[in-house]
Structure formats: C-alpha cells, structure tokens
Amino acid sequence: MYQVAVPVWNQIGETVPLKTDWAKQMFPLPEDQMEKALALEEKRLMRTEEGVVAAAYLKMMPLLWEREAIAQYKAEHPEWEAALPEVNDVEEAVMLASEDLPLTRAQQGRLRKLLSTLPL
C-alpha cells in the first residue's frame, strides 16, 4: 500500500465501492492510523511469513482484491495509472511482486497462497 500516498487510498475509499472488509476498514484511515494499522498487519503476517513475503502481500493484495475500485478511480484520475497497475489475477500479482522484490520460488508459492483468499 506504500505505492501511493494515503490520501489516494482515502479518495478511492470515499468515491468508489470496495469489495473487501479489509479495504473498507483500511482505506478511510488518516495517515497516522493507516501507518499503525499497516505495521500491525505486517507484524501479524510475519508471525507465519518471511518479511519479503509480507511486504509483497501488502503491496499486491489491495491491487488484486480491489482492482475494480481502483480501475474506476483511475478512469477519473489517470495520473495514478503507473503507481496503481492493473492486477487481474493471482499469477499476475506474483509476477509483478517478483519484479519488485527478490522472491524465491518458495516465497512466490507462499505469496500465491496468501493472495488466493480474501484478506482478513
């Protein structure tokens, strides 16, 4: 979620319907609260996952699961096209994450599994 500033996530949450309860809770948060919530989410993930997998998940998960909301937002705000790439499925999310982060095959498999279910 660090690929764009908090106000962008806030605007997405305020202007288009969201699919997941996770995004409905996270997107409207003010910057200080979102940072704390993301830190808690990362800590929760790192109980069972390596740091790089947790980071990849937090980057890709909102792009994947809220792709319709993000697409609607980008239709009105095309300046965010590069920062919020279209992610249509889990395999595409894993591929994009692997371009940004040094993920082993095993880590890619863990990320694939995490991204295959709706966020908590």
C-alpha positions in Angstrom: 0.0 0.0 0.0 3.0 2.2 0.1 3.0 2.7 -3.7 0.7 5.8 -3.3 0.1 8.4 -0.6 -2.5 7.8 2.0 -4.9 10.5 0.6 -5.1 8.5 -2.7 -6.3 5.4 -0.8 -8.7 7.7 1.2 -10.1 9.0 -2.1 -10.6 5.5 -3.5 -12.4 4.5 -0.4 -14.6 7.6 -0.4 -15.5 7.6 -4.1 -15.9 4.0 -5.3 -17.5 0.8 -3.8 -14.9 -1.5 -2.2 -15.1 -5.3 -2.3 -13.3 -6.4 0.9 -14.0 -5.6 4.5 -10.2 -5.1 4.9 -10.2 -2.2 2.4 -13.4 -0.8 3.9 -11.6 -0.5 7.2 -8.1 0.4 5.9 -8.7 2.9 3.0 -10.5 5.6 5.0 -7.9 5.8 7.8 -6.0 9.0 8.4 -2.2 8.7 7.6 -1.1 8.1 11.2 -3.7 5.5 11.8 -3.1 3.8 8.5 0.6 3.5 9.2 -0.1 1.9 12.6 -2.7 -0.4 11.1 -0.2 -1.5 8.3 2.5 -2.0 10.9 0.1 -4.3 12.9 -0.9 -6.1 9.7 2.8 -6.7 8.8 3.5 -7.9 12.3 0.6 -10.3 12.1 1.8 -11.6 8.7 5.4 -12.0 9.9 4.2 -14.5 12.6 4.0 -17.0 9.8 5.7 -15.4 6.8 9.1 -14.0 5.9 9.4 -10.2 5.7 9.7 -10.1 1.9 6.5 -12.2 1.5 4.6 -10.0 4.0 5.8 -6.9 2.1 4.8 -8.4 -1.3 1.4 -9.3 0.1 0.7 -5.9 1.5 1.7 -4.3 -1.8 -0.2 -6.7 -4.1 -3.3 -7.6 -2.1 -5.1 -4.3 -2.4 -4.3 -4.1 -6.1 -5.7 -7.6 -6.7 -8.8 -7.6 -4.5 -9.8 -4.0 -5.1 -9.0 -4.0 -8.8 -12.5 -2.9 -9.8 -12.5 0.0 -7.4 -9.0 1.1 -8.4 -9.9 0.8 -12.1 -13.0 3.1 -11.5 -10.8 5.6 -9.6 -8.1 5.6 -12.3 -10.8 6.3 -15.0 -11.2 9.7 -13.3 -7.5 10.0 -12.2 -5.3 8.6 -15.0 -2.2 10.1 -13.4 -2.2 7.1 -11.0 -2.0 4.5 -13.7 1.7 3.7 -13.3 1.6 3.6 -9.5 -1.6 1.5 -9.3 -1.1 -1.2 -12.0 -4.0 -3.3 -13.1 -3.7 -6.8 -11.4 -6.3 -9.2 -12.8 -5.3 -12.5 -11.1 -3.1 -14.1 -8.5 -0.4 -15.1 -11.1 -0.1 -11.6 -12.4 0.2 -10.3 -8.8 3.0 -12.8 -8.0 4.8 -11.9 -11.3 4.6 -8.1 -10.5 5.8 -8.7 -6.9 8.7 -10.7 -8.2 9.8 -7.9 -10.4 10.0 -5.6 -7.4 11.2 -7.9 -4.7 13.7 -10.8 -4.7 11.3 -13.7 -4.1 12.4 -17.3 -4.3 10.1 -19.9 -5.8 9.1 -21.0 -2.3 8.3 -17.4 -1.4 6.3 -17.0 -4.6 4.3 -20.1 -3.6 3.6 -18.6 -0.2 2.5 -15.3 -1.7 0.4 -17.2 -4.2 -1.4 -19.0 -1.4 -1.9 -15.8 0.6 -3.3 -13.9 -2.4 -5.7 -16.8 -3.2 -8.1 -15.9 -0.3 -9.8 -12.7 0.6 -7.9 -10.6 3.2 -8.8 -10.8 6.8 
